Amino acid sequence: MPLVHPQFDPVALHLGPVSIHWYGLTYLVAFGLFLWLANRVAARPWHVAAGWQRRDIDDLLFYGVLGVILGGRLGFVLFYKPGFFAEHPLDVFKVWEGGMSFHGGLLGVLLALAWFGRGRGRSFFQVADLVAPCVPTGIAAVRFGNFINGELWGRQAPADLPWAMIFPQAHDGIARHPSQLYQALGEGLLLFVVLWLYARSPRRTGQVSGVFMMGYGTMRFIAEYFREPDAYLGLRALSLSQGQWLSLPMVLVGLAIWIWATRRKAV
């Protein structure tokens, strides 16, 4: 017998007229983990020698939050439902109804890091290399939020898969892969371990960023084979999902960055 999604109440806490959702709390956890991890990374000798201080990390969090929220929402609008939002432009602001794109959030964060670096006289990759190892735990937290909400469920699973799960929100009774958890483990925890170990030693500027791009793109590309494509998009060219087509450039760009960083003089 397949498991059945436990149907958590999406609201974690009611404070009078204010409802605090689990999904919002997972973002708070993500930002809290970033702050803790980034301070640990900044305390490494080579980062201390480069002049990183605690107040820089606090400011980075502010820039990152702006990038995640604005980029994530605009990415969803442009990458996934441009036609709908062209007809309903005011719905862009209805973030409480859901709709965030990781790839859009990533672009937003990259712009935010560039903005931060320019103001502090640091190169983009000096900033990105410090931030990259601290991101995957946040990804894992938000994917758990997707699971709690019973959204972004997986494709149909084999009948004998022990952890196959029915998601009542799908309204079809099909036993599916709990792909949100796959993504939390792959894009989140596994990528965190790889990056954390890789960044424990001094690396040439840009190398850590390149590994992050390659790692996330690869993990997301694989996970998409288990995740149900968005109903309003389906599969695209070559039977790949929109998420896979957005992840492929990440792998290629990450590889190019790593090769470029490896071949240039140490900075």
C-alpha positions as CSV (number, residue, x, y, z in Angstrom):
1,M,0.0,0.0,0.0
2,P,1.4,3.4,-0.9
3,L,1.8,6.1,1.7
4,V,-0.6,9.0,1.8
5,H,0.7,12.6,2.3
6,P,-0.2,13.6,5.9
7,Q,-1.9,16.8,4.8
8,F,-0.3,19.2,7.2
9,D,-2.1,22.4,8.0
10,P,-0.2,25.0,5.9
11,V,-0.7,27.5,8.7
12,A,1.8,26.9,11.5
13,L,0.5,29.6,13.9
14,H,-2.4,32.0,14.2
15,L,-1.7,35.3,15.9
16,G,-5.1,37.0,16.0
17,P,-5.9,38.0,12.4
18,V,-2.3,37.1,11.3
19,S,-1.6,33.6,9.9
20,I,2.0,32.4,9.8
21,H,2.5,29.7,7.2
22,W,5.0,26.8,7.3
23,Y,6.2,27.8,3.9
24,G,7.1,31.3,5.2
25,L,8.8,29.8,8.2
26,T,11.0,27.6,5.9
27,Y,12.3,30.8,4.3
28,L,13.1,32.2,7.7
29,V,15.0,29.0,8.5
30,A,16.8,29.3,5.2
31,F,17.9,32.8,5.9
32,G,18.9,31.9,9.5
33,L,21.0,29.0,8.3
34,F,22.7,31.3,5.8
35,L,23.6,33.8,8.5
36,W,25.1,31.1,10.7
37,L,27.0,29.4,8.0
38,A,28.3,32.5,6.3
39,N,29.7,33.8,9.5
40,R,31.6,30.5,9.9
41,V,32.9,30.7,6.3
42,A,33.9,34.4,6.8
43,A,36.0,33.3,9.9
44,R,38.3,31.1,7.8
45,P,41.8,32.6,7.7
46,W,41.9,33.4,4.0
47,H,38.6,35.3,4.2
48,V,39.7,37.1,7.3
49,A,42.9,38.1,5.5
50,A,40.6,39.4,2.7
51,G,38.9,41.7,5.2
52,W,35.6,40.0,5.6
53,Q,33.7,41.1,8.8
54,R,30.5,40.1,10.6
55,R,28.7,43.3,9.5
56,D,29.4,42.3,5.8
57,I,27.5,39.1,6.4
58,D,24.6,40.9,7.9
59,D,24.4,43.2,4.9
60,L,24.8,40.3,2.5
61,L,21.7,38.7,4.1
62,F,19.7,41.8,3.4
63,Y,20.8,41.9,-0.2
64,G,20.2,38.2,-0.6
65,V,16.7,38.4,0.8
66,L,15.8,41.1,-1.7
67,G,17.3,39.1,-4.5
68,V,15.5,35.9,-3.6
69,I,12.1,37.4,-3.2
70,L,12.1,39.8,-6.1
71,G,14.0,37.5,-8.5
72,G,12.0,34.4,-7.4
73,R,8.7,36.1,-8.1
74,L,9.7,37.7,-11.4
75,G,11.3,34.5,-12.5
76,F,8.0,32.6,-11.9
77,V,6.1,35.3,-13.9
78,L,8.5,35.3,-16.8
79,F,9.6,31.7,-17.0
80,Y,6.4,29.9,-16.1
81,K,3.3,32.0,-16.6
82,P,4.1,35.0,-18.8
83,G,0.8,34.8,-20.7
84,F,-1.4,34.7,-17.6
85,F,0.4,37.6,-15.9
86,A,0.3,39.6,-19.1
87,E,-3.5,39.4,-18.8
88,H,-3.6,39.8,-15.0
89,P,-0.7,42.1,-14.2
90,L,-1.9,43.0,-10.7
91,D,-1.6,39.3,-9.8
92,V,2.1,39.6,-9.9
93,F,1.9,41.1,-6.4
94,K,-0.2,38.3,-5.0
95,V,2.8,36.4,-3.6
96,W,0.6,34.9,-0.8
97,E,-1.0,32.7,-3.6
98,G,2.4,31.1,-4.2
99,G,4.6,31.0,-7.3
100,M,8.4,31.4,-6.8
101,S,11.1,30.2,-9.2
102,F,14.5,29.1,-8.0
103,H,16.2,30.1,-11.3
104,G,14.6,33.5,-11.0
105,G,15.7,33.8,-7.4
106,L,19.2,32.8,-8.4
107,L,19.4,35.5,-11.0
108,G,18.0,38.0,-8.4
109,V,20.7,36.9,-5.9
110,L,23.5,37.2,-8.5
111,L,22.4,40.8,-9.2
112,A,22.2,41.5,-5.5
113,L,25.7,40.1,-5.0
114,A,27.1,42.2,-7.8
115,W,25.5,45.2,-6.3
116,F,26.9,44.4,-2.9
117,G,30.4,43.8,-4.3
118,R,30.4,47.0,-6.2
119,G,29.6,49.0,-3.1
120,R,32.3,47.2,-1.1
121,G,35.0,47.2,-3.7
122,R,35.0,43.5,-4.1
123,S,34.8,41.4,-7.3
124,F,31.6,39.5,-8.0
125,F,33.3,36.1,-7.5
126,Q,34.9,37.1,-4.3
127,V,31.4,37.6,-2.9
128,A,29.8,34.6,-4.7
129,D,32.5,32.2,-3.5
130,L,31.8,33.1,0.1
131,V,28.0,32.8,-0.3
132,A,27.8,29.6,-2.4
133,P,28.5,27.0,0.3
134,C,25.8,28.6,2.5
135,V,23.0,28.4,0.0
136,P,22.1,24.6,-0.3
137,T,20.8,24.2,3.3
138,G,18.3,27.0,2.5
139,I,17.2,25.2,-0.6
140,A,16.6,22.1,1.5
141,A,14.5,24.0,4.0
142,V,12.3,25.5,1.3
143,R,11.8,22.0,-0.4
144,F,10.6,20.7,2.9
145,G,8.1,23.6,2.8
146,N,6.9,22.4,-0.6
147,F,6.4,18.9,0.9
148,I,4.5,20.3,3.9
149,N,2.2,22.1,1.4
150,G,1.8,19.0,-0.6
151,E,2.8,20.8,-3.8
152,L,5.3,20.2,-6.6
153,W,4.7,16.4,-6.2
154,G,6.5,13.8,-8.3
155,R,5.6,11.7,-11.3
156,Q,3.9,8.3,-11.0
157,A,6.1,5.9,-9.0
158,P,6.5,2.1,-9.5
159,A,3.9,0.1,-7.6
160,D,6.6,-1.6,-5.5
161,L,8.4,1.6,-4.4
162,P,8.2,1.5,-0.6
163,W,8.0,5.3,-0.2
164,A,5.6,6.0,-3.1
165,M,3.0,8.5,-1.9
166,I,-0.5,9.6,-2.8
167,F,-0.9,13.4,-2.8
168,P,-4.6,14.2,-2.3
169,Q,-4.0,17.6,-3.8
170,A,-3.4,15.9,-7.2
171,H,-7.0,14.6,-7.2
172,D,-6.1,11.4,-9.0
173,G,-5.1,8.8,-6.4
174,I,-1.8,8.0,-8.2
175,A,1.1,6.9,-6.1
176,R,3.9,9.3,-6.8
177,H,7.6,10.0,-6.1
178,P,7.9,12.5,-3.1
179,S,10.1,14.5,-5.4
180,Q,10.2,17.5,-3.0
181,L,12.2,15.3,-0.6
182,Y,14.5,14.1,-3.4
183,Q,15.3,17.7,-4.2
184,A,15.8,18.6,-0.5
185,L,18.3,15.8,-0.3
186,G,20.0,16.3,-3.7
187,E,20.0,20.1,-4.3
188,G,20.1,20.7,-0.6
189,L,22.0,18.4,1.7
190,L,24.2,16.5,-0.8
191,L,25.2,19.7,-2.6
192,F,25.9,21.3,0.8
193,V,28.3,18.5,1.8
194,V,30.1,18.7,-1.5
195,L,30.5,22.5,-1.4
196,W,31.3,22.7,2.3
197,L,34.1,20.2,1.9
198,Y,35.4,21.8,-1.3
199,A,35.4,25.2,0.2
200,R,37.3,24.2,3.4
201,S,40.6,24.8,1.6
202,P,41.6,28.0,-0.2
203,R,40.4,28.0,-3.8
204,R,41.0,30.3,-6.7
205,T,38.5,33.0,-7.1
206,G,35.5,31.7,-9.0
207,Q,36.1,28.0,-8.4
208,V,33.6,27.6,-5.6
209,S,30.9,29.5,-7.6
210,G,31.5,27.2,-10.6
211,V,31.1,24.1,-8.5
212,F,27.8,25.4,-7.1
213,M,26.4,26.2,-10.5
214,M,27.5,22.8,-11.9
215,G,26.2,21.0,-8.8
216,Y,22.8,22.6,-8.5
217,G,22.2,22.3,-12.3
218,T,23.1,18.6,-12.3
219,M,21.0,17.8,-9.2
220,R,18.0,19.7,-10.4
221,F,18.2,18.2,-13.9
222,I,18.2,14.7,-12.4
223,A,15.4,15.5,-9.9
224,E,13.2,16.7,-12.7
225,Y,12.9,13.2,-14.0
226,F,11.0,12.4,-10.9
227,R,9.0,15.6,-10.6
228,E,5.7,16.1,-12.3
229,P,6.0,18.8,-14.9
230,D,3.8,21.8,-14.4
231,A,0.4,21.1,-15.9
232,Y,0.3,24.4,-17.8
233,L,3.7,23.7,-19.4
234,G,4.1,19.9,-19.7
235,L,7.3,18.6,-21.3
236,R,9.2,20.8,-23.7
237,A,11.6,20.0,-26.5
238,L,13.4,16.6,-26.3
239,S,10.8,15.6,-23.6
240,L,12.7,17.7,-21.1
241,S,10.9,19.9,-18.5
242,Q,11.1,23.6,-18.2
243,G,13.2,23.1,-15.0
244,Q,15.7,20.9,-17.0
245,W,16.0,23.4,-19.8
246,L,16.7,26.1,-17.2
247,S,19.3,23.9,-15.4
248,L,21.3,22.9,-18.4
249,P,22.8,26.4,-18.9
250,M,23.7,26.4,-15.2
251,V,25.9,23.3,-15.7
252,L,27.6,24.7,-18.8
253,V,28.2,28.2,-17.2
254,G,29.4,26.6,-14.0
255,L,31.9,24.4,-15.9
256,A,33.1,27.5,-17.9
257,I,33.5,29.5,-14.7
258,W,35.5,26.7,-13.0
259,I,37.8,26.2,-16.0
260,W,38.3,30.0,-16.3
261,A,39.1,30.3,-12.6
262,T,41.4,27.3,-12.6
263,R,43.5,28.6,-15.5
264,R,43.8,32.2,-14.3
265,K,46.4,33.4,-11.9
266,A,45.5,33.1,-8.2
267,V,43.9,36.2,-6.8
